[in-house]
Amino acid sequence: MIARLFNANLNDAAYNAQCDLNLDGAINLSDIVIIAKHFNSSASSYVKVI
């Protein structure tokens, strides 16, 4: 889905805020880096927040 929306921003009809992982108003390489950083992780990979 992110590949389809790549380079979309707040002014585009295709923009989907759920794919803007860093909430900068654009779906770009920064969002892909977030996915790559967490690729193959599971819920148990994260520290429990109380």
Residue, then its C-alpha position, 0 to 999 in steps of 0.5 A: m500500500i505504501a508503494r502505491l501512495f509513495n510521494a503523496n502528500l496532504n494536498d493529494a487525494a490519494y494521501n492516507a494518513q495511516c501510511d504517513l508513519n512519521l506524520d510529516g504530511a508526506i508518504n516518502l522514504s522516511d516512512i519506508v525507513i521506519i518499516a525497514k527498521h521494524f521489519n520482521s519484528s513482533a509485539s514481543s520485540y518491544v519494551k512493555v510500556i505501563 
